[in-house]
Amino acid sequence: MMSDPKYTPATLQYYRTRYIREYRAICVLWGVLTIIFCILNVVCFVQPQWIGDTHTTVGYGHFGLYRHCEPSTYTFPNEEFRYICKGNFAVFSEILNGSFKAATFFVGMSALLMLLCVAGIMLFFCFKRRWVFILCGIIQVVCAVFMFLGCVIYPSGWDHQRVVDLCRHSEDPDMEVGMYKLGACGIRWAYILAILGIIDAAVLAALAFVLATKTAKLMDEYHLTNGMVSKSEFNGYAGDTMSRRSMPIQPMVTVPDNDQVDRYSEYSHRSEKSKRSAANNFQL
């Protein structure tokens, strides 16, 4: 491998440049996915489509974290249902029960932290990327934990009387509705999106920590700007170029041995004698 002509410094520079480009592309992808997850997290928080009626329920309506929507009365028989939603996350007294309040708090904090994480992307212009990735990764881990707690606590509030009245089965009145028992109601898209958000936040956090590690390794490998040449490049092979740290080329000073010194002095004496004999011959 040491004599392989394809592992030249130019080839190593090409692989290093491609590695840097791929690293930056993954960083951009992470940033885009973080922004998308932040938007989805906010949508899950504000949408009252976590659970709702089906064709077998006795009533109509749907529930979210802090909002619940019920159909309004209509004056004409052919008029469609119009839902009136009640509830405000800023007024906890309007939330139905304690379980919904706790779920609202955790999911709301998750959305707030994701907004801070998106704002933290601007820190790439001020601080080192490694520390920004670590900070955002920690925030995303906390978001995943809060989202998980919100999704787990939310079903414990299904024993509220309004949920029970809505989710009773129209043909099977004995179907039980209560904590972690939804009865004839169905899970809506916002609840499913929140569950997927747990996995999404965990994956983004893991990717942030990986990118932080790659940043430190990349700074060790990117040595051309400092006038450094890697040991493998100096030897002419690149089997493990990306795994070895670069080292500067130090000048080597050789000291001649005694034989060389003696020969040099002997030659110098001979040259002086030859000069003297040449001078004497010139005088003659």
N, C-alpha and C positions, 0 to 999 in steps of 0.2 A: 504493500500500500504506500510505502514511503516513496517509491519511484513511479507511482501512477501519475502520468502527465496531466490528467484531468483535474487533479486537486491542486490548482494553482491559486495564488493570492487573488487573482481576478475572479475566479470561480467562487472562492470563499466570500469575497465581497458581494457577489451576486446573491448568494444564499442568505447572507446577512441582511441585505436590502429587502429581499422578499419576505424574510421573517419579520422585519420591522413593519412592512406594509400590511401583512396579515394580522399582526398584533393590533395595529391601529384600526383595521377594519372591524375586529372583534370588539374593540373598545367603543366604536361608534354603534355597533349593534347592541351592545349592553346599554348604552345611553338611550337608544330608541325604545328598547323593550322596557326600560325603567319608566320612561314617560308614558308609554301605553298602559303599563300596569297601574300607574298613578291615576290615570283617567278612569280605568275600570274600577279601581278601588273607590273612587269618589262616587261613581255611578251606583255601585252596590250599596253604598251608604245612604244615598238619597232616594233610591227607588223603593216603593212599597210593594215590590213584586217578589217577596220571599216565599210566601205561601198564599194559596187562594182557592177559590171554589172550583168544582168540577161539575160534570153533568149529573153526578149522583148526590151532590150536597143539597141540603134543604134551603140554603140561602145563597146570596150572591155577595161577593166582596173579596178583598185580598188584604194581606198584612205585610208590613215591612218591619224595619227595626223600631222606628219611633212613630211611623204613620200607619194608619189603618183606613181603608177606603170602603165605604158602603154605598149602595145605590140610593139615589134620591127618589122621591115620589114624582110621578109624572101625571100629566093631566090628560094626555091623549093616549088611547090604547096602542096606536102604532108607533109611538115615540120610543126610541131606544133608551137603555139605561144610561144614566149619567151619574158617575161616581163622585162622591164628596169625600175628600181625604182630610183627616184631622190628625193633629200631632205636630210637635215642634221639638227639635233636638235641644234647643236652647232652654225650653221649659220642661223639665223632667216630670213635673206633676201631670202633664198631659200624656205621658207614656203609660201604657196600660198596666204593666206590673214590673216588679223588680228585675226579673230575668230579661225582659226587653230593654230595661234601662242599662243593665250591665253589658248586654250585647251591643247596644248603641254606643256605649262608652268605648269599648275595645275596638270596634270596627271604625268608629270616628277617629280614635287616636292612630289607628293604622293608616287611615287616609291622610291625617295631618302629618305624620312622619314621612309618608311617601312624598308629600308636597315639599317637605324640607329636604328630602333626598334629591328631588329634581332640582331644587334651588342650589343644592350642594354641588351639582355638576359644574356650576360656574367657578367653583374653587379650583378647577384644573388650571385656570389662568393665573392663579396666585400661589399655589402650593404644589408640592411634588405629587405626581399621580399616585404613587404608592400609598401615601397617607389618605388621600381622598378616596381611593378604592376601599381601604380598610374602614374608613368612617361610614361610607355608604353601605358597605356590606353589613356592618353592625346594625345600622338603621333598618335594613331590609330583613335581617334576622328577627329583630323586635317586631317589625310589621307582620311577619309570618306568624309569630307567637300570638300577637293580639288578634289577628284574623282567625286563627284557630280557636282561641278562647271564645270569640264572639259567635262562631258557628256552632260550638259545642253548647254554650249556655243558652242560645236562642230557643231550642226546642223545649227547654224546661218551662217556658212561659206559655205553652199551648194549653195550659189548664185554665186560662182566663175564660170568663163566661161568654164573652163575645166570640172567641175562637171556638168554644164548644158549640154555641148556637149555630155558627156557620158551618162547621165541619161535620155535623151529624149526617148520617147516611139517610137518604130519603126512603129507602126500602128496607133498611136494616137498622131500626132504632136502637138495637142492643150493641151496635159497634161502639167501642169505647173511644173516647176522645179525652186527652189529658197530657200530662208531661211526657214528652217523647212519643206520643201517640197522636198521629195527625188525623185519624179517622178517615172520612171520605174526601178531605181536601188534598190538594196536590202541591208539590214543591215547584215553585216558579223559577224562572231563569236567573234572577238576581242571587238566589241562594246557591244555585249551582255555580254561578260565576264567582261567588265568594269562596266556595270550596276550592275551585281551581286556582284562585288567587293565592291560597296558602302554598301550593306547589310552585307557583310562579315566583313568589317572593323568595322561597327557599333556593330555587335554582339561580335566581339573579344574585342572591347573596353569595352562594358558592362560586359563581363566575367572578364576582367582584374580588373575592379573596384570591382566586387563581390569577387574575390579572395583576393584582398587587404583587404576588410572588414573581410573576414573569417580568414585572417592571424592574424589580431589584436585580434579577438575573440579566435582564437586557442591558442595564447600566454597566454591569461587569463585563459583558461581552462587547459592548460598543466602545471600542478602544481606539479606533482609527483617528478620531478627532484629537486625541492626546498624543499622537505620534507613537503609538505602541503597536507592536507586531506580536502576534501570538506565537507561542512556541511551536505549535504544529505547522503554522505557515512558514516559520523559519526552517524547519526540518523538511518541508516539502510534501506534507501529507495532511489530510483533513478528516481522519476517521472519527476524531472526537473533538473537532474544533469548537463546537457550540457548548461543550461541557468543560473545557479547560479555560482557565483564566489567562489573560494575556500577560506577557512579561516583556520588559524592555530589553533591547539588545545592548549588552555592555561590551565596550571595546576590550580586547584581550591583549595583554602586554606580555611578550615572551622575552626571557633573559637567556642570552647565549651561554652555552656551557664553557668549561675551562679549555677544552680542546679547541673550540672555535676561537676563543680569545688568544690562545697560544699561537694558533695558525695565523691569526690576524697580525699579531705582534711580529711573528717570524717574517711574514710577508713585508710588513712595514720596514723591518731591519734590512731585508734584502733590497728593498727599493732604495733605501738611503745609501747602501753600499754601492749599488749600481750608479746612483747619481754621482757619488764621489769619484768612482773610477772613470766615469764619463767626463767629469771635470778635469781630472789629471790628464787624460788622453788629449783633451782639447788644449791644455797648456803645452804639452809636448808638441 
